[in-house]
Every structure is written in structure tokens, then in C-alpha cells.
Amino acid sequence: MVNEPRVHALIPAAGQSVRFGGTMLKQYTHLLGQPVMSHSIEAVQKHPAVTHVTVALAPDDGVYDDLIRPVYPQVTTVAGGETRALTVMNGLRFIMEINPDCDWVLVHDAARPCLSASSLNDLLELGLACETGAILAFPVNDTLKVADQNGYIERTADRSRYWSAQTPQLFPIDQLAANLGSALSRGLHPTDEAAAMEAAGVHPLLVQGVATNIKITGSEDMSLAEFILQRQSVTE
């Protein structure tokens, strides 16, 4: 009998939310009665293949222990770094140390609380069968303009080949660790995990997600996230 793949979810949450505004970090802002990050933790646990969750925190995080740990005592934590890439790298090393049997890592934004069970299922079903890994993404619908250095339109891009990257992003953990480590050693700081794989010549699969899998970047996104989650609670 073939062993089922073992997936460990990693949630980078070491960012300081400089674009969000206010005094509370966006991952801890309350959304329908619980912190945004709580929704993200619950979302990645909606598939049986995901056996563990680790959150990578800022070294000076003083909120997680009060708001999150008492509710999710089974979730492990590790200190993050100054950039997303360093935070993810720290998380990967930690996971490989505490969970050496882990095959795959599922990286998901702490501030992306509206991941649906169906999107997660699609990603895992297709991604686990793909040696290159896979990410959730959504085709760009707007007409894209390429600007010149002075802010004038240079040309119109062919939007049929452009996708907006989302999370989760799913990769064999050893491959992601090796490729992200290689990128960091060359002074690169990929802004998502797929970019680290691409830098090594790997071409991950694009799995179409949905537009409602939003990332909260500003306070105006909170009301939209609340609406989406309320709709999901009725349909899922």
C-alpha cells in the first residue's frame, strides 16, 4: 500500500503590516469575532492530508501567546526573519527538524483568511500529483498596461498569459528548502515560494482558485473578508 503524502502547513506571520495602518497587526485584527490568523489556520486544516501546522512569528511578537496559542495549542511556532523569504526558510528548517517524515509543505499567508475548502482540495489533488509543486492563482481579468519610465503607457500586455498568484503554495519540502536556500545565498529574496522554485528552473503548476481568496492588505479589506466568510459559512 502506498503511503499517503504528509503535508505540513507553514504560515509566515513575521511581517509588521506597514500598509495596514492602525495599532494592531493585520493578522491579529478581529474578523467575525476571532483574529484574522485564526481563520487562516482553520482554513489550511480543512483537508486530511494536512497533518501539522507551524506559524513563523516575529521574534518580538507579543500577541500570539495571548490570542492564538490558547485556542490552537497543537500549532507549533518558530521565529521568523526580516523578510518573507528568511521567515519561510526558518520555518522549513524547523519543520524538517521536528517532522522529518514530512513530504510536502503548504505555505499560506496569515492574512489570507478566506481560503475555501474546495480551493484547498483542488490544490492538493492536483499539486500532490505534480513533481514541480503547484500554487493557487487566478487569471487576470483587467486589461494590463505596461508603463514607461515616465508613467506613460508603453504597450498593452497580453493578459491571457497573466495570473495573480495566491496562497497556499505547495511544494516538496526538500526541494523548496534547497531552492530557497540557494536563492538566499545569491542575495535574492523571493516574494513568494514559487519564485524561489522558478529561480532554480522549476515551473510549478498553476491551479485556478477563486477571486474571493483575498489577502488583507488594508483596513478596507476587512469588510469584504467578513462578507466572504459569512457566505462561505452558508455554502460550505
C-alpha positions in Angstrom: 0.0 0.0 0.0 1.4 3.4 -1.0 1.8 5.8 2.0 -0.4 8.9 1.9 1.6 12.1 1.4 2.3 14.0 4.6 1.7 17.7 4.3 2.9 20.3 6.9 1.3 23.8 6.6 3.6 26.8 7.2 2.1 30.2 7.9 4.6 33.1 7.7 3.4 35.7 10.2 6.5 37.8 10.9 5.5 40.8 8.9 4.8 44.2 10.5 1.8 45.1 8.3 3.1 48.5 7.4 0.5 49.0 4.8 -2.4 48.1 7.0 -2.5 51.1 9.3 -3.7 51.3 12.9 -2.0 49.9 16.0 -2.9 46.2 15.7 -1.0 44.0 13.2 -3.4 42.8 10.5 -3.0 39.1 11.3 -4.4 39.8 14.8 -7.2 42.2 13.9 -10.5 40.7 14.8 -12.7 39.3 12.0 -16.1 37.9 12.9 -15.0 37.5 16.5 -11.6 36.0 16.1 -8.2 37.1 14.8 -7.6 37.1 11.0 -4.8 34.5 11.5 -7.2 32.1 13.3 -9.3 31.9 10.1 -6.1 31.2 8.1 -5.1 28.4 10.5 -8.5 26.8 10.3 -8.6 27.1 6.5 -5.5 25.0 6.0 -6.7 22.3 8.3 -9.7 21.5 6.2 -8.0 18.7 4.3 -6.9 15.4 6.0 -3.6 15.4 4.2 -2.5 18.4 6.3 -1.3 16.8 9.5 0.6 19.7 11.1 0.6 23.5 11.2 3.5 25.8 12.1 3.4 29.6 12.4 6.5 31.6 11.9 6.4 34.7 14.1 8.4 37.9 14.5 11.0 37.4 17.3 9.3 40.2 19.3 5.8 39.0 18.7 3.8 39.7 21.9 0.3 38.8 20.8 0.3 35.2 19.6 0.6 33.7 23.0 -2.4 35.7 24.2 -4.8 35.4 21.3 -3.9 32.3 19.3 -1.9 29.7 21.3 -4.7 29.0 23.9 -7.1 28.2 21.0 -4.7 26.2 18.9 -2.2 24.5 21.3 -1.3 21.9 18.7 0.1 24.5 16.3 3.9 24.9 16.7 5.7 28.2 16.3 9.2 29.3 15.2 10.9 32.7 14.9 10.8 34.3 11.5 13.3 36.6 9.8 13.5 40.1 8.4 11.9 39.2 5.0 9.3 36.7 4.0 11.9 34.5 2.3 14.0 34.3 5.5 10.9 33.7 7.6 9.9 30.8 5.3 13.4 29.4 5.3 13.4 29.4 9.1 10.1 27.6 9.0 11.3 25.0 6.6 14.3 24.2 8.7 12.2 23.9 11.8 9.7 21.6 10.1 12.3 19.3 8.8 13.8 19.1 12.3 10.6 18.4 14.2 8.7 16.5 11.5 11.4 14.6 9.4 8.8 12.4 7.8 7.1 15.4 6.2 7.0 15.1 2.4 5.3 18.4 1.4 5.0 21.9 2.7 1.9 24.1 2.2 2.7 27.8 2.6 -0.2 30.0 3.3 -0.4 33.8 4.1 -1.5 34.6 7.7 -3.6 37.5 6.2 -5.5 35.3 3.7 -8.4 34.2 5.8 -10.9 33.4 3.1 -9.4 30.2 1.6 -12.2 27.8 0.8 -12.2 24.1 1.4 -12.8 23.5 -2.3 -9.8 25.6 -3.4 -7.6 23.8 -0.9 -8.9 20.4 -2.1 -8.2 21.4 -5.8 -4.7 22.5 -5.0 -3.8 19.3 -3.0 -5.5 17.0 -5.5 -3.5 18.4 -8.5 -0.4 19.6 -6.7 0.4 16.3 -4.9 0.4 14.6 -8.3 2.8 17.1 -9.8 6.6 16.8 -9.1 7.1 20.6 -9.6 4.6 21.7 -7.0 1.7 24.0 -7.5 0.1 27.2 -6.4 -3.3 28.7 -6.3 -3.7 31.6 -8.7 -6.4 33.5 -10.6 -6.4 34.7 -14.2 -6.0 38.4 -14.6 -9.3 39.9 -15.9 -8.3 43.6 -16.2 -6.6 45.0 -19.3 -2.9 45.3 -18.4 -0.9 48.4 -19.4 2.9 48.4 -19.4 4.3 51.8 -18.3 7.4 53.5 -19.5 9.9 55.2 -17.1 7.8 58.5 -17.2 4.5 56.9 -16.4 3.1 56.8 -19.9 1.6 53.7 -21.5 4.3 51.9 -23.4 2.1 49.0 -24.6 -0.8 46.7 -23.7 0.1 43.3 -22.3 -1.4 40.1 -23.4 -3.4 39.3 -20.3 -4.3 35.8 -21.4 -0.9 34.6 -20.0 -1.0 36.5 -16.7 -2.2 35.1 -13.4 -2.4 36.7 -10.0 -0.5 34.5 -7.5 -2.3 33.5 -4.3 -1.6 31.1 -1.5 -1.4 28.3 -0.5 1.6 27.3 -2.4 2.5 23.6 -2.3 6.0 22.1 -2.8 8.1 19.0 -1.9 9.7 20.4 1.3 13.2 19.3 0.4 13.1 20.9 -3.0 11.7 24.2 -1.7 14.3 24.3 1.1 17.1 23.7 -1.3 15.9 26.2 -3.9 15.0 28.9 -1.4 18.3 28.4 0.4 20.2 28.7 -3.0 18.3 31.9 -3.8 19.1 33.5 -0.4 22.8 32.5 -0.8 22.8 34.5 -4.0 21.3 37.6 -2.3 17.8 37.1 -3.7 14.7 37.4 -1.5 11.8 35.9 -3.5 8.5 37.4 -2.5 6.7 34.0 -2.8 7.8 30.4 -2.8 7.1 29.8 -6.5 9.6 32.5 -7.3 12.3 30.5 -5.5 11.4 27.4 -7.5 11.4 29.4 -10.7 14.9 30.8 -10.0 16.1 27.2 -9.9 14.5 26.5 -13.3 11.4 24.7 -11.9 8.0 25.5 -13.4 5.2 25.0 -10.8 1.7 24.2 -11.8 -1.0 27.0 -11.7 -4.2 25.7 -10.1 -7.1 28.1 -10.7 -8.5 29.4 -7.5 -11.2 32.0 -6.9 -11.2 35.8 -6.6 -12.6 35.6 -3.1 -9.3 34.2 -1.7 -8.2 37.7 -0.9 -5.2 38.9 1.0 -5.9 41.6 3.6 -3.5 44.5 2.9 -5.5 47.5 4.1 -8.3 48.1 6.6 -10.8 48.5 3.8 -10.4 44.8 3.0 -11.9 43.7 6.4 -15.5 44.3 5.4 -15.1 42.3 2.2 -13.4 39.4 4.1 -16.3 39.4 6.6 -18.8 39.2 3.7 -16.9 36.4 2.0 -16.6 34.3 5.2 -20.3 34.8 6.0 -21.2 33.5 2.5 -18.8 30.6 2.9 -20.3 29.6 6.2 -23.7 29.1 4.4 -22.4 27.3 1.3 -19.6 25.0 2.7 
